[in-house]
Structure formats: C-alpha cells, structure tokens
C-alpha cells in the first residue's frame, strides 16, 4: 500500500486550519523528526512524544533527547507552530519484557526489519496511542517510517491495529511513509543545516552489531 499517498489524501480532506487538529507524534530523535515537523506543523497542533526505552546505553538516549530538544527550540516550523515535547519514562526492562528478546535469543542476531524490530515498533507505538487516547488527541503517528531501515508496512499495520482495537473513534492513526517524496533526503539536509548529530545505529544494543 502507498501510505504516503494515503496520508496526502487524509490531509486534503482535513479542513484547513484554524483550528488545527491535534497530533501526538512519537519520535525517536531530532534528525527523524526534522522533516516530519516541517511537513505537518502547519496542519496540526503537534506534541512530540519521546518514548524510547529500547535505546542503549542511557547516555545515547540522553544525547538523542538533547538533540531533539535543541532542534525543536530553533527550527522555525516548530517554533512558529509551538511544537511541544513530552518525555516519558526510560526503563530498559520494559523494552526487554515487550520484545522477549532475552528469552528468544534468535531475535538478538536478526537484521533490522525483523520480528525483534516489529515488536519494538509495536511496544513504543502502543504507549504513544494510549497516551494520545487518554489525553484526547485527534491523531497519533510516529516518525519511524522516515528511516530506510524501518519497515513502513509493519509500522502502519500496527498503527491501524491499535486504532481498531481501541474501539474509540476520537483518536485516529495517521498513516505515512515519511521517507517517500524525498523525506529522508530532506531530513539529512536539515540535519546538516542545523548541525544535528546523526546516530549510526537504530537504538537497541542489538542494532549496534547489525
């Protein structure tokens, strides 16, 4: 499915602001958020949800959060549109429990886009959706699909399943494949322009080796 086309169709059907509809945007770092903020900030009232207990070590988690906060504080689309950041708990035991990677040891050596990653997407997106629904956000989505190393089909399938399972029509999943339409390239350009540090692995201890 062309999720980027689906996103464009949804955007065209949403009445032009004001008022803006609210969007909870799960994000993993500043570089991945850059193009997504640029693309969506004029259409949505965005709150970034930083929930990433998969990231190892803690110093890496802190550095990515610091880069995200720095970028949001100076990037004109985020400043002009008052993009906010919510930081949720960091507990790596939650990641290990959700993925069961310590018990299913074969998952530890999988290349990216496998079952370990799918469980990690689901774990973080589920937390984001629960927060969005509990706080009355109209939409939720994630920046994860901007990476060429992430499986957009799995990400969007999870998002739609979370919306369906909730039984609520007040919070909807916003589909996307943000790497499309030059999105990934634009994220690298913005990273260079704003001096953002770009990490060289996805986040978990196992992705360092893969």
MDAnalysis code that builds the backbone (N, CA, C; Angstrom):
import MDAnalysis as mda
import numpy as np

u = mda.Universe.empty(630, n_residues=210, atom_resindex=np.repeat(np.arange(210), 3), trajectory=True)
u.add_TopologyAttr("name", ["N", "CA", "C"] * 210)
u.add_TopologyAttr("resid", np.arange(1, 211))
u.add_TopologyAttr("resname", ["UNK", "UNK", "UNK", "UNK", "UNK", "UNK", "UNK", "UNK", "UNK", "UNK", "UNK", "UNK", "UNK", "UNK", "UNK", "UNK", "UNK", "UNK", "UNK", "UNK", "UNK", "UNK", "UNK", "UNK", "UNK", "UNK", "UNK", "UNK", "UNK", "UNK", "UNK", "UNK", "UNK", "UNK", "UNK", "UNK", "UNK", "UNK", "UNK", "UNK", "UNK", "UNK", "UNK", "UNK", "UNK", "UNK", "UNK", "UNK", "UNK", "UNK", "UNK", "UNK", "UNK", "UNK", "UNK", "UNK", "UNK", "UNK", "UNK", "UNK", "UNK", "UNK", "UNK", "UNK", "UNK", "UNK", "UNK", "UNK", "UNK", "UNK", "UNK", "UNK", "UNK", "UNK", "UNK", "UNK", "UNK", "UNK", "UNK", "UNK", "UNK", "UNK", "UNK", "UNK", "UNK", "UNK", "UNK", "UNK", "UNK", "UNK", "UNK", "UNK", "UNK", "UNK", "UNK", "UNK", "UNK", "UNK", "UNK", "UNK", "UNK", "UNK", "UNK", "UNK", "UNK", "UNK", "UNK", "UNK", "UNK", "UNK", "UNK", "UNK", "UNK", "UNK", "UNK", "UNK", "UNK", "UNK", "UNK", "UNK", "UNK", "UNK", "UNK", "UNK", "UNK", "UNK", "UNK", "UNK", "UNK", "UNK", "UNK", "UNK", "UNK", "UNK", "UNK", "UNK", "UNK", "UNK", "UNK", "UNK", "UNK", "UNK", "UNK", "UNK", "UNK", "UNK", "UNK", "UNK", "UNK", "UNK", "UNK", "UNK", "UNK", "UNK", "UNK", "UNK", "UNK", "UNK", "UNK", "UNK", "UNK", "UNK", "UNK", "UNK", "UNK", "UNK", "UNK", "UNK", "UNK", "UNK", "UNK", "UNK", "UNK", "UNK", "UNK", "UNK", "UNK", "UNK", "UNK", "UNK", "UNK", "UNK", "UNK", "UNK", "UNK", "UNK", "UNK", "UNK", "UNK", "UNK", "UNK", "UNK", "UNK", "UNK", "UNK", "UNK", "UNK", "UNK", "UNK", "UNK", "UNK", "UNK", "UNK", "UNK", "UNK", "UNK", "UNK", "UNK", "UNK", "UNK"])
u.atoms.positions = np.array([
    [0.840, -1.194, 0.000],
    [0.000, 0.000, 0.000],
    [0.878, 1.247, 0.000],
    [0.440, 2.263, -0.714],
    [1.170, 3.530, -0.748],
    [0.682, 4.398, 0.414],
    [1.378, 4.296, 1.536],
    [0.928, 5.005, 2.735],
    [1.128, 6.511, 2.628],
    [2.120, 6.923, 1.859],
    [2.303, 8.361, 1.699],
    [1.158, 8.968, 0.889],
    [0.693, 8.246, -0.115],
    [-0.465, 8.707, -0.885],
    [-1.701, 8.761, 0.020],
    [-1.833, 7.752, 0.881],
    [-2.971, 7.725, 1.799],
    [-2.923, 8.923, 2.749],
    [-1.715, 9.254, 3.223],
    [-1.570, 10.422, 4.087],
    [-1.978, 11.694, 3.355],
    [-1.525, 11.853, 2.132],
    [-1.868, 13.053, 1.370],
    [-3.375, 13.172, 1.162],
    [-4.042, 12.043, 0.975],
    [-5.496, 12.068, 0.812],
    [-6.182, 12.483, 2.104],
    [-5.679, 12.016, 3.235],
    [-6.245, 12.408, 4.527],
    [-6.039, 13.897, 4.754],
    [-4.837, 14.379, 4.454],
    [-4.546, 15.801, 4.652],
    [-5.444, 16.683, 3.785],
    [-5.709, 16.236, 2.579],
    [-6.552, 17.032, 1.686],
    [-8.003, 17.072, 2.162],
    [-8.396, 16.066, 2.946],
    [-9.780, 16.003, 3.430],
    [-9.973, 16.733, 4.759],
    [-8.874, 17.055, 5.428],
    [-8.967, 17.774, 6.702],
    [-9.153, 19.256, 6.411],
    [-10.141, 19.892, 7.012],
    [-10.336, 21.326, 6.778],
    [-9.076, 22.116, 7.120],
    [-8.792, 23.110, 6.298],
    [-7.606, 23.924, 6.530],
    [-7.735, 24.661, 7.863],
    [-6.630, 24.708, 8.630],
    [-6.677, 25.415, 9.911],
    [-6.772, 26.918, 9.690],
    [-7.200, 27.702, 10.724],
    [-7.525, 27.216, 12.065],
    [-8.957, 26.716, 12.173],
    [-9.301, 25.956, 13.237],
    [-8.341, 25.474, 14.241],
    [-7.619, 24.230, 13.738],
    [-6.444, 24.011, 14.271],
    [-5.695, 22.821, 13.901],
    [-6.206, 21.610, 14.672],
    [-6.106, 20.440, 14.050],
    [-6.371, 19.206, 14.768],
    [-5.116, 18.793, 15.522],
    [-5.288, 18.098, 16.630],
    [-4.161, 17.753, 17.492],
    [-3.538, 16.426, 17.078],
    [-2.216, 16.390, 17.135],
    [-1.458, 15.213, 16.725],
    [-0.397, 14.895, 17.768],
    [-0.401, 13.658, 18.270],
    [0.684, 13.178, 19.107],
    [1.657, 12.430, 18.198],
    [2.866, 12.927, 18.123],
    [3.875, 12.393, 17.212],
    [4.950, 11.672, 18.010],
    [4.944, 10.334, 17.967],
    [6.033, 9.595, 18.590],
    [7.309, 9.849, 17.792],
    [8.394, 10.164, 18.495],
    [9.659, 10.452, 17.826],
    [10.809, 9.788, 18.558],
    [11.825, 9.414, 17.792],
    [12.979, 8.727, 18.365],
    [14.219, 9.599, 18.427],
    [14.234, 10.720, 17.686],
    [15.420, 11.571, 17.671],
    [15.119, 12.847, 16.891],
    [16.071, 13.781, 16.914],
    [15.911, 15.029, 16.182],
    [15.947, 14.876, 14.671],
    [16.948, 14.176, 14.112],
    [17.005, 14.042, 12.658],
    [15.744, 13.424, 12.053],
    [15.201, 12.383, 12.697],
    [13.999, 11.744, 12.165],
    [12.769, 12.644, 12.294],
    [12.798, 13.549, 13.264],
    [11.664, 14.448, 13.470],
    [11.680, 15.645, 12.534],
    [12.836, 15.980, 12.003],
    [13.014, 17.255, 11.311],
    [12.058, 17.436, 10.138],
    [12.121, 16.551, 9.177],
    [11.246, 16.668, 8.005],
    [9.791, 16.489, 8.383],
    [9.517, 15.596, 9.328],
    [8.128, 15.334, 9.708],
    [7.498, 16.592, 10.305],
    [8.238, 17.290, 11.146],
    [7.742, 18.552, 11.698],
    [7.505, 19.556, 10.574],
    [8.465, 19.668, 9.686],
    [8.332, 20.605, 8.566],
    [7.096, 20.287, 7.726],
    [6.846, 19.021, 7.530],
    [5.758, 18.562, 6.669],
    [4.384, 18.754, 7.303],
    [4.301, 18.586, 8.633],
    [2.993, 18.518, 9.289],
    [2.647, 19.707, 10.188],
    [3.622, 20.504, 10.578],
    [3.372, 21.512, 11.617],
    [2.354, 22.565, 11.208],
    [2.274, 22.878, 9.937],
    [1.310, 23.895, 9.507],
    [-0.123, 23.372, 9.538],
    [-0.278, 22.036, 9.568],
    [-1.610, 21.436, 9.506],
    [-2.102, 20.916, 10.855],
    [-1.172, 20.616, 11.772],
    [-1.539, 20.017, 13.051],
    [-0.907, 20.770, 14.216],
    [-1.587, 20.708, 15.335],
    [-1.027, 21.134, 16.612],
    [-0.256, 19.935, 17.155],
    [1.074, 19.962, 17.021],
    [1.903, 18.781, 17.271],
    [2.472, 18.775, 18.680],
    [2.338, 17.630, 19.329],
    [3.055, 17.339, 20.563],
    [3.910, 16.106, 20.303],
    [5.207, 16.239, 20.489],
    [6.123, 15.119, 20.302],
    [6.147, 14.268, 21.569],
    [6.090, 12.961, 21.363],
    [6.089, 12.005, 22.470],
    [7.383, 11.198, 22.385],
    [8.313, 11.472, 23.293],
    [9.611, 10.810, 23.276],
    [9.558, 9.629, 24.237],
    [9.328, 8.457, 23.675],
    [9.265, 7.224, 24.468],
    [10.098, 6.165, 23.763],
    [11.303, 5.914, 24.281],
    [12.238, 5.035, 23.585],
    [13.135, 4.266, 24.564],
    [12.527, 3.377, 25.387],
    [13.342, 2.588, 26.322],
    [14.227, 1.556, 25.637],
    [14.057, 1.392, 24.345],
    [14.920, 0.485, 23.583],
    [16.333, 1.023, 23.440],
    [16.502, 2.337, 23.539],
    [17.797, 2.944, 23.227],
    [18.834, 2.577, 24.288],
    [19.989, 2.141, 23.818],
    [21.088, 1.708, 24.680],
    [22.390, 2.325, 24.180],
    [23.218, 2.820, 25.100],
    [23.036, 2.939, 26.548],
    [22.243, 4.192, 26.906],
    [22.104, 4.452, 28.213],
    [21.341, 5.611, 28.658],
    [21.953, 6.912, 28.134],
    [23.255, 6.964, 28.023],
    [23.912, 8.170, 27.507],
    [23.474, 8.457, 26.070],
    [23.247, 7.407, 25.308],
    [22.764, 7.563, 23.929],
    [21.345, 8.112, 23.924],
    [20.515, 7.579, 24.787],
    [19.137, 8.058, 24.941],
    [19.132, 9.550, 25.281],
    [19.960, 9.926, 26.245],
    [20.015, 11.324, 26.674],
    [20.508, 12.232, 25.552],
    [21.477, 11.775, 24.800],
    [22.018, 12.599, 23.716],
    [20.976, 12.814, 22.624],
    [20.237, 11.773, 22.281],
    [19.207, 11.917, 21.262],
    [18.100, 12.860, 21.721],
    [17.737, 12.760, 22.992],
    [16.724, 13.672, 23.525],
    [17.234, 15.106, 23.492],
    [18.484, 15.320, 23.869],
    [19.049, 16.672, 23.876],
    [19.063, 17.262, 22.466],
    [19.404, 16.450, 21.466],
    [19.409, 16.929, 20.085],
    [17.994, 17.291, 19.625],
    [17.030, 16.477, 20.023],
    [15.638, 16.748, 19.670],
    [15.170, 18.059, 20.296],
    [15.456, 18.240, 21.567],
    [15.035, 19.462, 22.259],
    [15.715, 20.687, 21.661],
    [16.994, 20.558, 21.337],
    [17.721, 21.674, 20.733],
    [17.096, 22.053, 19.388],
    [16.805, 21.049, 18.581],
    [16.266, 21.307, 17.252],
    [14.879, 21.950, 17.324],
    [14.011, 21.392, 18.141],
    [12.654, 21.927, 18.253],
    [12.674, 23.377, 18.738],
    [13.675, 23.702, 19.531],
    [13.760, 25.050, 20.068],
    [14.222, 26.107, 19.095],
    [14.803, 25.689, 17.949],
    [15.333, 26.676, 16.989],
    [14.751, 26.540, 15.584],
    [14.126, 25.421, 15.275],
    [13.616, 25.185, 13.921],
    [12.367, 26.030, 13.703],
    [12.358, 26.942, 12.736],
    [11.221, 27.858, 12.574],
    [9.848, 27.196, 12.525],
    [9.635, 26.104, 11.766],
    [8.295, 25.494, 11.774],
    [7.852, 25.010, 13.144],
    [8.786, 24.521, 13.966],
    [8.398, 24.061, 15.302],
    [8.199, 25.233, 16.257],
    [9.030, 26.276, 16.125],
    [8.886, 27.450, 16.989],
    [7.600, 28.201, 16.654],
    [7.375, 28.449, 15.373],
    [6.203, 29.221, 14.947],
    [4.900, 28.490, 15.235],
    [4.939, 27.172, 15.228],
    [3.733, 26.386, 15.461],
    [3.681, 25.775, 16.857],
    [4.558, 26.250, 17.731],
    [4.538, 25.880, 19.153],
    [4.533, 24.368, 19.373],
    [5.432, 23.665, 18.676],
    [5.560, 22.224, 18.876],
    [6.088, 21.953, 20.282],
    [5.464, 21.009, 20.952],
    [5.808, 20.686, 22.338],
    [6.425, 19.286, 22.417],
    [7.118, 19.012, 23.517],
    [7.734, 17.699, 23.729],
    [7.307, 17.140, 25.083],
    [6.861, 15.889, 25.082],
    [6.591, 15.149, 26.310],
    [7.602, 14.005, 26.380],
    [8.285, 13.893, 27.504],
    [9.270, 12.828, 27.700],
    [8.685, 11.802, 28.655],
    [8.556, 10.574, 28.183],
    [8.008, 9.505, 29.019],
    [9.147, 8.739, 29.694],
    [8.796, 7.728, 30.482],
    [9.770, 7.002, 31.298],
    [10.787, 6.237, 30.457],
    [11.984, 6.153, 31.005],
    [13.040, 5.332, 30.399],
    [13.338, 4.176, 31.338],
    [12.967, 2.975, 30.918],
    [13.240, 1.772, 31.698],
    [13.470, 0.636, 30.705],
    [14.717, 0.231, 30.547],
    [15.018, -0.777, 29.531],
    [14.372, -2.122, 29.828],
    [14.025, -2.384, 31.076],
    [13.328, -3.630, 31.385],
    [11.988, -3.694, 30.652],
    [11.361, -2.558, 30.438],
    [10.094, -2.532, 29.695],
    [10.312, -2.994, 28.253],
    [11.415, -2.565, 27.668],
    [11.751, -2.992, 26.296],
    [11.993, -4.492, 26.238],
    [12.788, -5.006, 27.173],
    [13.090, -6.435, 27.164],
    [11.839, -7.275, 27.388],
    [10.955, -6.811, 28.255],
    [9.714, -7.541, 28.507],
    [8.817, -7.533, 27.271],
    [8.701, -6.397, 26.620],
    [7.808, -6.275, 25.465],
    [8.289, -7.091, 24.271],
    [9.594, -7.175, 24.081],
    [10.133, -7.881, 22.916],
    [10.473, -9.337, 23.204],
    [10.635, -9.683, 24.495],
    [11.030, -11.032, 24.922],
    [12.360, -11.453, 24.298],
    [13.186, -10.492, 24.007],
    [14.419, -10.769, 23.283],
    [15.441, -11.518, 24.141],
    [15.344, -11.403, 25.456],
    [16.292, -12.124, 26.312],
    [16.016, -13.623, 26.331],
    [14.757, -13.992, 26.146],
    [14.390, -15.415, 26.138],
    [14.439, -16.013, 24.739],
    [14.008, -15.266, 23.749],
    [14.072, -15.738, 22.363],
    [15.377, -15.226, 21.759],
    [16.435, -15.931, 22.040],
    [17.771, -15.426, 21.725],
    [18.023, -15.274, 20.227],
    [17.266, -15.977, 19.397],
    [17.441, -15.834, 17.952],
    [17.116, -14.418, 17.490],
    [16.254, -13.741, 18.250],
    [15.896, -12.368, 17.896],
    [17.088, -11.424, 18.022],
    [18.029, -11.776, 18.860],
    [19.157, -10.889, 19.131],
    [20.074, -10.721, 17.925],
    [20.094, -11.705, 17.058],
    [21.003, -11.649, 15.905],
    [20.285, -11.348, 14.594],
    [18.995, -11.072, 14.679],
    [18.248, -10.715, 13.463],
    [18.756, -9.407, 12.862],
    [18.743, -9.293, 11.541],
    [18.976, -7.979, 10.933],
    [17.767, -7.080, 11.173],
    [17.946, -5.792, 10.977],
    [16.838, -4.868, 11.172],
    [15.683, -5.196, 10.220],
    [14.480, -4.800, 10.630],
    [13.204, -5.031, 9.946],
    [12.602, -6.392, 10.261],
    [13.229, -7.158, 11.157],
    [12.708, -8.469, 11.524],
    [11.687, -8.387, 12.648],
    [11.459, -9.531, 13.298],
    [10.431, -9.613, 14.343],
    [10.822, -8.823, 15.582],
    [12.107, -8.812, 15.913],
    [12.528, -8.005, 17.056],
    [12.144, -6.537, 16.857],
    [12.380, -6.033, 15.678],
    [12.056, -4.641, 15.380],
    [10.540, -4.423, 15.360],
    [9.814, -5.382, 14.796],
    [8.359, -5.220, 14.763],
    [7.803, -5.100, 16.177],
    [8.278, -5.933, 17.086],
    [7.811, -5.870, 18.469],
    [8.189, -4.542, 19.119],
    [9.347, -4.037, 18.754],
    [9.792, -2.752, 19.302],
    [8.933, -1.607, 18.772],
    [8.610, -1.632, 17.474],
    [7.686, -0.622, 16.930],
    [6.372, -0.647, 17.721],
    [5.834, -1.865, 17.850],
    [4.520, -2.028, 18.474],
    [4.534, -1.556, 19.930],
    [5.577, -1.912, 20.634],
    [5.732, -1.541, 22.038],
    [5.692, -0.019, 22.221],
    [6.449, 0.701, 21.422],
    [6.509, 2.152, 21.565],
    [5.262, 2.836, 21.008],
    [4.749, 2.329, 19.909],
    [3.549, 2.927, 19.325],
    [2.324, 2.705, 20.205],
    [2.262, 1.550, 20.843],
    [1.135, 1.280, 21.740],
    [1.122, 2.271, 22.887],
    [2.285, 2.550, 23.450],
    [2.380, 3.527, 24.537],
    [1.944, 4.911, 24.046],
    [2.383, 5.266, 22.844],
    [2.009, 6.566, 22.280],
    [0.508, 6.646, 22.048],
    [-0.071, 5.580, 21.507],
    [-1.507, 5.597, 21.255],
    [-2.290, 5.705, 22.560],
    [-1.874, 4.968, 23.563],
    [-2.566, 5.017, 24.857],
    [-2.525, 6.429, 25.429],
    [-1.387, 7.086, 25.305],
    [-1.283, 8.459, 25.803],
    [-2.178, 9.386, 24.982],
    [-2.137, 9.222, 23.667],
    [-2.949, 10.075, 22.793],
    [-4.432, 9.930, 23.109],
    [-4.892, 8.696, 23.271],
    [-6.306, 8.458, 23.555],
    [-6.700, 9.003, 24.923],
    [-5.827, 8.809, 25.916],
    [-6.135, 9.248, 27.273],
    [-6.185, 10.755, 27.400],
    [-5.467, 11.460, 26.501],
    [-5.385, 12.915, 26.593],
    [-6.128, 13.622, 25.456],
    [-6.975, 12.886, 24.760],
    [-7.880, 13.497, 23.804],
    [-7.268, 14.000, 22.507],
    [-6.130, 13.437, 22.104],
    [-5.557, 13.813, 20.814],
    [-6.414, 13.237, 19.688],
    [-6.554, 13.985, 18.620],
    [-7.357, 13.521, 17.489],
    [-6.598, 12.537, 16.609],
    [-5.270, 12.655, 16.594],
    [-4.441, 11.799, 15.748],
    [-3.180, 11.382, 16.508],
    [-2.627, 10.248, 16.086],
    [-1.286, 9.895, 16.536],
    [-0.557, 9.236, 15.382],
    [0.764, 9.383, 15.365],
    [1.600, 8.704, 14.380],
    [3.023, 8.669, 14.923],
    [3.954, 8.183, 14.122],
    [5.346, 8.055, 14.532],
    [6.265, 8.489, 13.405],
    [7.449, 8.957, 13.774],
    [8.452, 9.333, 12.773],
    [9.211, 8.128, 12.230],
    [8.986, 6.944, 12.777],
    [9.830, 5.793, 12.469],
    [9.932, 5.483, 10.976],
    [8.868, 5.727, 10.222],
    [8.878, 5.322, 8.809],
    [9.794, 6.172, 7.950],
    [10.388, 7.223, 8.496],
    [11.287, 8.036, 7.671],
    [12.608, 7.328, 7.402],
    [12.947, 6.348, 8.221],
    [14.221, 5.655, 8.068],
    [14.139, 4.568, 6.993],
    [15.125, 4.502, 6.098],
    [15.171, 3.402, 5.123],
    [15.339, 2.037, 5.792],
    [15.749, 2.036, 7.054],
    [15.965, 0.774, 7.776],
    [14.729, 0.302, 8.519],
    [13.627, 1.051, 8.416],
    [12.388, 0.684, 9.096],
    [11.360, 0.204, 8.075],
    [10.542, -0.752, 8.488],
    [9.537, -1.362, 7.621],
    [8.222, -0.596, 7.740],
    [7.924, 0.237, 6.742],
    [6.724, 1.072, 6.792],
    [5.448, 0.240, 6.795],
    [5.459, -0.899, 6.138],
    [4.281, -1.766, 6.123],
    [3.954, -2.241, 7.536],
    [4.955, -2.690, 8.257],
    [4.743, -3.145, 9.630],
    [4.302, -1.998, 10.528],
    [4.930, -0.846, 10.378],
    [4.604, 0.314, 11.208],
    [3.149, 0.726, 11.021],
    [2.715, 0.823, 9.786],
    [1.344, 1.249, 9.516],
    [0.323, 0.183, 9.888],
    [0.666, -1.077, 9.700],
    [-0.223, -2.160, 10.125],
    [-0.446, -2.101, 11.632],
    [0.610, -1.849, 12.380],
    [0.492, -1.721, 13.840],
    [-0.391, -0.535, 14.190],
    [-0.166, 0.590, 13.538],
    [-0.949, 1.783, 13.842],
    [-2.437, 1.582, 13.631],
    [-2.803, 0.996, 12.513],
    [-4.220, 0.750, 12.234],
    [-4.807, -0.260, 13.214],
    [-4.009, -1.277, 13.589],
    [-4.498, -2.280, 14.534],
    [-4.745, -1.670, 15.913],
    [-3.890, -0.760, 16.331],
    [-4.088, -0.091, 17.616],
    [-5.361, 0.740, 17.604],
    [-5.581, 1.451, 16.509],
    [-6.813, 2.253, 16.393],
    [-8.047, 1.359, 16.439],
    [-8.015, 0.262, 15.691],
    [-9.165, -0.637, 15.628],
    [-9.427, -1.300, 16.975],
    [-8.369, -1.744, 17.646],
    [-8.527, -2.454, 18.912],
    [-9.058, -1.546, 20.013],
    [-8.797, -0.263, 19.897],
    [-9.215, 0.661, 20.950],
    [-10.728, 0.836, 20.987],
    [-11.361, 0.684, 19.833],
    [-12.800, 0.878, 19.769],
    [-13.233, 2.324, 19.862],
    [-12.270, 3.228, 19.927],
    [-12.615, 4.647, 20.001],
    [-12.468, 5.300, 18.637],
    [-13.320, 6.257, 18.365],
    [-13.220, 7.000, 17.110],
    [-12.695, 8.408, 17.346],
    [-12.274, 8.667, 18.574],
    [-11.801, 10.014, 18.894],
    [-10.317, 10.196, 18.587],
    [-9.545, 9.099, 18.607],
    [-8.121, 9.158, 18.285],
    [-7.851, 8.228, 17.114],
    [-7.353, 8.804, 16.038],
    [-7.116, 8.031, 14.817],
    [-5.624, 7.950, 14.515],
    [-5.246, 6.889, 13.825],
    [-3.862, 6.725, 13.386],
    [-3.664, 7.445, 12.060],
    [-2.591, 8.211, 11.969],
    [-2.245, 8.924, 10.740],
    [-1.193, 8.109, 9.995],
    [-1.551, 7.471, 8.879],
    [-0.595, 6.632, 8.161],
    [0.437, 7.478, 7.434],
    [1.599, 6.891, 7.214],
    [2.635, 7.629, 6.489],
    [3.779, 6.699, 6.124],
    [4.507, 7.096, 5.113],
    [5.824, 6.531, 4.826],
    [6.704, 7.745, 4.561],
    [7.181, 8.346, 5.648],
    [7.792, 9.666, 5.563],
    [9.080, 9.702, 4.749],
    [9.681, 8.538, 4.482],
    [10.880, 8.539, 3.657],
    [10.571, 8.888, 2.203],
    [9.302, 8.716, 1.796],
    [8.890, 8.976, 0.419],
    [8.862, 10.472, 0.118],
    [8.731, 10.793, -1.152],
    [8.670, 12.185, -1.612],
    [9.896, 12.978, -1.149],
    [11.037, 12.284, -1.076],
    [12.277, 12.937, -0.684],
    [12.377, 13.230, 0.796],
    [11.528, 12.599, 1.607],
    [11.505, 12.889, 3.036],
    [12.801, 12.549, 3.741],
    [13.377, 11.373, 3.447],
    [14.629, 11.006, 4.102],
    [15.755, 11.943, 3.670],
    [15.810, 12.241, 2.385],
    [16.827, 13.174, 1.891],
    [16.690, 14.528, 2.572],
    [15.461, 15.007, 2.707],
    [15.250, 16.305, 3.349],
    [15.687, 16.267, 4.806],
    [15.489, 15.140, 5.476],
    [15.920, 15.034, 6.874],
    [17.438, 15.139, 6.983],
    [18.156, 14.575, 6.019],
    [19.616, 14.690, 6.051],
    [20.054, 16.121, 5.762],
    [19.326, 16.805, 4.879],
    [19.650, 18.204, 4.582],
    [19.426, 19.086, 5.806],
    [18.304, 18.876, 6.487],
    [18.012, 19.668, 7.681],
    [19.008, 19.361, 8.799],
    [19.414, 18.112, 8.914],
    [20.405, 17.752, 9.921],
    [21.715, 18.490, 9.684],
    [22.119, 18.566, 8.423],
    [23.354, 19.284, 8.088],
    [23.201, 20.780, 8.345],
    [22.055, 21.323, 7.964],
    [21.816, 22.758, 8.113],
    [21.824, 23.187, 9.579],
    [21.266, 22.348, 10.452],
    [21.154, 22.705, 11.867],
    [22.207, 22.025, 12.735],
    [23.162, 21.369, 12.109],
    [24.247, 20.752, 12.860],
    [23.802, 19.648, 13.787],
    [22.779, 18.891, 13.374],
    [22.279, 17.810, 14.218],
    [23.212, 16.603, 14.150],
    [23.457, 16.029, 15.285],
    [24.224, 14.788, 15.343],
    [23.339, 13.636, 14.887],
    [23.835, 12.884, 13.915],
    [23.080, 11.740, 13.385],
    [23.726, 10.457, 13.886],
    [22.964, 9.679, 14.633],
    [23.455, 8.429, 15.191],
    [23.701, 7.413, 14.078],
    [24.564, 6.423, 14.356],
    [24.908, 5.450, 13.317],
    [24.316, 4.065, 13.583],
    [23.333, 3.976, 14.499],
    [22.603, 2.727, 14.689],
    [21.204, 3.061, 15.185],
    [20.299, 2.104, 15.057],
    [18.890, 2.378, 15.339],
    [18.671, 2.794, 16.785],
    [19.199, 1.992, 17.728],
    [18.976, 2.358, 19.119],
    [19.267, 1.255, 20.118],
    [18.758, 0.058, 19.879],
    [18.936, -1.016, 20.862],
    [20.361, -1.596, 20.776],
    [20.732, -2.350, 21.809],
    [22.073, -2.926, 21.861],
    [22.334, -3.863, 20.692],
    [21.298, -4.511, 20.206],
    [21.462, -5.486, 19.132],
    [21.638, -4.811, 17.777],
    [21.087, -3.629, 17.620],
    [21.237, -2.914, 16.351],
    [22.642, -2.346, 16.194],
    [23.375, -2.206, 17.277],
    [24.765, -1.730, 17.171],
    [25.576, -2.721, 16.354],
    [25.284, -3.998, 16.533],
    [26.051, -5.038, 15.843],
    [25.562, -5.277, 14.421],
    [24.290, -4.882, 14.131],
    [23.748, -5.177, 12.819],
    [23.862, -3.989, 11.902],
])
